[in-house]
Amino acid sequence: MLTAPHDPPGAKAPRAVVSLSSTELRGRAITRKRRGRALTSFGRTLVGSKKALAGATILFIMVVVAIIPNVLAPYSPSAEVFPPGLGPSGAHLLGTTSYGQDIFSQLIWGTRVSLVIAVVAGLISTFLSVIIGVSAAYLGGVLDGILSLLTDSFLVIPAFPLVVVIAAYSNGGGTPIIIAVLVVTGWSFGARQLRAQGLSLRNRDFLAAAQLRGERRLRIIVFEMLPSMTSLIVANFLGAAVYSVLTAAGLEFIGLGNVNTESWGTMLYWAQNNQALTAGIPLWALAPGLAIALLGGAFALLNYAFDEVSNPALRHVVLTRPHRHRIGRQRAS
């Protein structure tokens, strides 16, 4: 009786649409606030972490060196134009190799290949871990069983022997083959971790609310689950990068990569073949070994820092200076 005469019989339908839309907007606003609080806490923890600061500083220096090696390296890394076996000097900071190449120039140019292998292999491994692990956790059922079986199969395979076999049959395929080998053997552990984290999130209220709003599964996974797992995903990438740095160097050291590539692993290969330590050229072997340790240590320090953020059992309470003063005043009173 209160409806205007010109209103159609289904006049309440638009109101239902408006109500559903406002509920959806309200749910998304709550989600954005939750993400903002999580990112703020995440950032504060990282800023107060000495491990993260040290790792980021070393990694930043490595990235700069990898971007401008032609500016920093005084000579061509492959030029055999100097007297062999020279010691460190002003002209050759780390001396020369048995072939008359400048060791410092080789070290600078080797940064690019070693860093590319670590980052690319880490990114692809993490991408596969996210796709397989999170999808298995959220979708469940038969698909979860198949993906979990695939993950477990790669977990029980001895990684390094498989790496050696694949690399040996590639006949020195170079950097792309090494990256492919590292990805094949490096994604399963991260997928298992992400699946476990996804199972703990699958029945949370904010995911149930997204389902009630009618959002698609892909959107729920990408925009609801993954932001809640950011720290674990980053930690998995850093762990995969550490694995890639050390394994790639090991493969190149035993001659299973392209020995003509300018990288730290091939420097170790040629130094070992020419018995650099006994020939009086120790820096030929020590310099790339130290560089590999620094790059792996940078990723490891960042990994420890992100692990402390993502794992409540390892998380440290970082107090700012005002908080310390306040606690001191309370104890004094």
Secondary structure, DSSP 8 states (H G I E B T S, - for coil): --S-TTS-TTTHHHHHHHHHHHHHHHHHHHHHHHHHHHHHHHHHHHHT-HHHHHHHHHHHHHHHHHH-HHHH-SS-TT---S-TT----SS-TT-B-TTS-BHHHHHHHHHHHHHHHHHHHHHHHHHHHHHHHHHHHHH-HHHHHHHHHHHHHHHHS-HHHHHHHHHHHTTS--HHHHHHHHHHHHSHHHHHHHHHHHHHHTT-HHHHHHHHTT--HHHHIIIIIHHHTHHHHHHHHHHHHHHHHHHHHHHHHTT-S-TTS-SHHHHHHHHHHTTTTTTT-THHHHHHHHHHHHHHHHHHHHHHHHHHHH-TTT------HHHHHHHHHHHH-
